[in-house]
């Protein structure tokens, strides 16, 4: 996951991504739960709505964000290009695309599982000299400047 995003920003940018993720997740869940509440009776609608709900929960938690964004963008594009697009679906499609490109941010399950790692480099046995005295002591004995006798 780290290869997909250059960073998992924290602070204000991370909070902005958290707000965007929560907004998208709640919008996806709200749309689908409302549709299921109407009771359409079709098994296909229930299955697709179940996928939407899983994607919405993935956005809320910030888990598997690239996969969730790809799936949500596909579902939203189908909804936008359909015969009766839901109000705000174009805006939701843009928000999903932004999350897919930016990543989940530092306040997510993805950041916890795949975030920055600390790399420990083992210390070398040969330590670099820190002071002028140590530098002088570490130098080999001065070589005589006289040329060798021929």
Sine and cosine of phi, psi and omega as CSV:
sin_phi,cos_phi,sin_psi,cos_psi,sin_omega,cos_omega
0.00,0.00,-0.58,0.81,0.00,-1.00
-0.87,0.50,-0.52,0.86,0.00,-1.00
-0.93,0.37,-0.41,0.91,-0.02,-1.00
-0.98,0.22,-0.45,0.89,-0.06,-1.00
-0.78,-0.62,0.61,-0.79,-0.01,-1.00
-0.95,0.32,-0.46,0.89,0.01,-1.00
-0.35,-0.94,0.21,-0.98,0.15,-0.99
-0.91,-0.42,1.00,0.02,-0.14,-0.99
-0.90,0.43,0.59,-0.81,0.07,-1.00
-0.90,-0.43,-0.13,-0.99,-0.01,-1.00
0.95,0.32,-0.60,-0.80,-0.04,-1.00
-0.89,0.45,-0.70,0.71,0.04,-1.00
-0.89,0.46,-0.63,0.78,0.04,-1.00
-0.91,0.42,-0.62,0.79,0.05,-1.00
-0.92,0.40,-0.62,0.78,0.07,-1.00
-0.88,0.47,-0.68,0.74,0.05,-1.00
-0.92,0.40,-0.59,0.81,0.07,-1.00
-0.89,0.46,-0.72,0.69,0.03,-1.00
-0.88,0.47,-0.67,0.75,0.02,-1.00
-0.90,0.44,-0.70,0.72,0.02,-1.00
-0.89,0.46,-0.70,0.72,-0.02,-1.00
-0.91,0.41,-0.66,0.75,0.02,-1.00
-0.88,0.48,-0.72,0.69,0.01,-1.00
-0.90,0.43,-0.69,0.72,0.00,-1.00
-0.88,0.48,-0.70,0.71,0.01,-1.00
-0.92,0.40,-0.64,0.77,0.01,-1.00
-0.90,0.44,-0.69,0.72,0.02,-1.00
-0.90,0.43,-0.70,0.71,0.02,-1.00
-0.90,0.44,-0.67,0.74,-0.01,-1.00
-0.89,0.45,-0.69,0.72,0.02,-1.00
-0.87,0.49,-0.73,0.69,-0.09,-1.00
-0.97,0.25,-0.63,0.78,0.02,-1.00
-0.91,0.41,-0.56,0.83,0.06,-1.00
-0.91,0.41,-0.66,0.76,0.02,-1.00
-0.91,0.41,-0.66,0.75,0.03,-1.00
-0.93,0.38,-0.52,0.85,0.03,-1.00
-0.91,0.41,-0.46,0.89,0.05,-1.00
-0.94,0.33,-0.38,0.93,0.04,-1.00
0.92,0.39,0.90,0.43,-0.02,-1.00
-0.93,0.36,-0.48,0.88,0.08,-1.00
1.00,0.02,-0.13,0.99,0.01,-1.00
-1.00,0.04,0.71,-0.70,0.01,-1.00
-0.92,0.39,-0.63,0.78,0.00,-1.00
-0.87,0.49,-0.63,0.77,0.02,-1.00
-0.91,0.41,-0.64,0.77,0.01,-1.00
-0.91,0.41,-0.64,0.77,0.00,-1.00
-0.92,0.40,-0.74,0.68,0.02,-1.00
-0.89,0.45,-0.63,0.78,0.05,-1.00
-0.91,0.41,-0.58,0.81,0.08,-1.00
-0.89,0.46,-0.65,0.76,0.06,-1.00
-0.89,0.45,-0.68,0.73,0.03,-1.00
-0.86,0.50,-0.67,0.75,-0.02,-1.00
-0.91,0.41,-0.67,0.74,0.04,-1.00
-0.89,0.46,-0.67,0.74,0.02,-1.00
-0.91,0.42,-0.66,0.75,0.04,-1.00
-0.88,0.47,-0.67,0.74,0.05,-1.00
-0.92,0.40,-0.59,0.81,0.06,-1.00
-0.89,0.45,-0.64,0.77,0.06,-1.00
-0.92,0.38,-0.64,0.76,0.01,-1.00
-0.87,0.50,-0.66,0.75,-0.03,-1.00
-1.00,0.02,-0.31,0.95,-0.05,-1.00
0.97,0.25,0.58,0.82,0.00,-1.00
-0.95,-0.32,0.72,-0.70,-0.03,-1.00
0.77,0.63,0.75,0.66,-0.10,-0.99
-0.86,0.51,-0.68,0.73,0.01,-1.00
-0.88,0.47,-0.65,0.76,0.02,-1.00
-0.93,0.38,-0.67,0.74,0.02,-1.00
-0.90,0.43,-0.64,0.77,0.01,-1.00
-0.92,0.39,-0.65,0.76,0.04,-1.00
-0.90,0.44,-0.70,0.71,0.02,-1.00
-0.92,0.39,-0.68,0.73,0.01,-1.00
-0.91,0.40,-0.63,0.78,0.03,-1.00
-0.90,0.44,-0.63,0.78,0.05,-1.00
-0.91,0.42,-0.72,0.69,0.01,-1.00
-0.91,0.41,-0.65,0.76,0.01,-1.00
-0.93,0.38,-0.63,0.78,0.03,-1.00
-0.89,0.45,-0.65,0.76,0.06,-1.00
-0.90,0.44,-0.61,0.79,0.01,-1.00
-0.94,0.35,-0.67,0.74,-0.01,-1.00
-0.92,0.40,-0.65,0.76,-0.02,-1.00
-0.99,0.14,-0.11,0.99,0.01,-1.00
-0.95,0.32,-0.04,-1.00,-0.10,-1.00
-0.96,0.29,-0.56,0.83,-0.04,-1.00
-0.73,-0.68,0.99,0.14,-0.03,-1.00
-0.91,0.41,0.60,-0.80,0.03,-1.00
-0.94,0.33,0.53,-0.85,0.03,-1.00
-0.88,0.48,0.69,-0.73,0.01,-1.00
0.98,0.18,0.07,1.00,-0.06,-1.00
-0.94,0.33,-0.49,0.87,0.05,-1.00
-0.92,0.38,-0.68,0.74,0.04,-1.00
-0.89,0.46,-0.67,0.74,0.02,-1.00
-0.91,0.41,-0.60,0.80,0.06,-1.00
-0.89,0.46,-0.68,0.74,0.02,-1.00
-0.91,0.42,-0.65,0.76,0.02,-1.00
-0.91,0.42,-0.64,0.77,0.04,-1.00
-0.91,0.43,-0.67,0.74,0.03,-1.00
-0.90,0.45,-0.64,0.76,0.03,-1.00
-0.88,0.47,-0.68,0.73,0.03,-1.00
-0.91,0.42,-0.61,0.79,0.03,-1.00
-0.90,0.43,-0.56,0.83,-0.01,-1.00
-1.00,0.10,-0.59,0.81,-0.07,-1.00
-1.00,0.08,-0.54,0.84,-0.04,-1.00
0.99,-0.16,0.04,-1.00,-0.13,-0.99
-0.99,0.13,-0.36,0.93,-0.07,-1.00
1.00,0.01,0.07,-1.00,-0.10,-1.00
-0.96,0.27,-0.40,0.92,-0.07,-1.00
-0.99,-0.12,0.91,0.42,-0.05,-1.00
-0.48,-0.88,0.25,-0.97,0.07,-1.00
-0.92,0.40,-0.62,0.78,0.03,-1.00
-0.85,0.53,-0.69,0.72,0.00,-1.00
-0.91,0.42,-0.60,0.80,0.01,-1.00
-0.93,0.37,-0.65,0.76,-0.05,-1.00
-0.99,0.13,-0.65,0.76,-0.15,-0.99
-0.86,-0.51,0.20,0.98,-0.14,-0.99
-0.95,0.30,-0.30,-0.95,-0.04,-1.00
-0.84,0.54,0.61,-0.79,0.05,-1.00
-0.86,-0.51,0.56,-0.83,0.07,-1.00
-1.00,-0.05,0.81,-0.59,-0.01,-1.00
-0.98,-0.19,0.82,-0.58,0.03,-1.00
-0.99,-0.17,0.83,-0.56,0.04,-1.00
-0.99,-0.15,0.82,-0.57,-0.03,-1.00
-0.91,0.42,0.56,-0.83,0.01,-1.00
-0.94,0.33,0.60,-0.80,0.04,-1.00
-0.98,0.20,0.49,-0.87,0.05,-1.00
-0.94,0.33,-0.51,0.86,0.02,-1.00
-1.00,0.00,0.91,-0.41,-0.02,-1.00
-1.00,-0.07,0.63,-0.78,0.04,-1.00
-0.96,0.27,0.56,-0.83,0.00,-1.00
-0.94,0.34,0.64,-0.77,-0.04,-1.00
-0.98,-0.18,-0.57,0.82,-0.07,-1.00
-0.90,-0.44,0.21,-0.98,0.00,-1.00
-0.90,0.44,-0.58,0.81,0.01,-1.00
-0.91,0.42,-0.65,0.76,0.01,-1.00
-0.92,0.38,-0.58,0.81,0.04,-1.00
-0.90,0.44,-0.72,0.70,-0.01,-1.00
-0.90,0.44,-0.63,0.78,-0.02,-1.00
-0.95,0.33,-0.47,0.88,-0.04,-1.00
-0.99,0.15,-0.28,0.96,0.00,-1.00
-0.95,0.31,0.54,-0.84,0.09,-1.00
-0.93,0.37,0.34,-0.94,0.00,-1.00
-0.83,0.56,0.60,-0.80,-0.05,-1.00
-0.88,0.47,0.67,-0.74,0.02,-1.00
-1.00,0.02,0.64,-0.77,0.00,-1.00
-0.89,0.46,0.67,-0.74,-0.05,-1.00
-0.99,0.10,-0.09,1.00,0.01,-1.00
-0.97,0.26,0.68,-0.73,0.08,-1.00
-0.94,0.35,0.51,-0.86,-0.01,-1.00
-0.89,0.45,0.55,-0.83,0.02,-1.00
-0.94,0.34,0.69,-0.73,0.02,-1.00
-0.98,-0.19,0.00,0.00,0.00,0.00
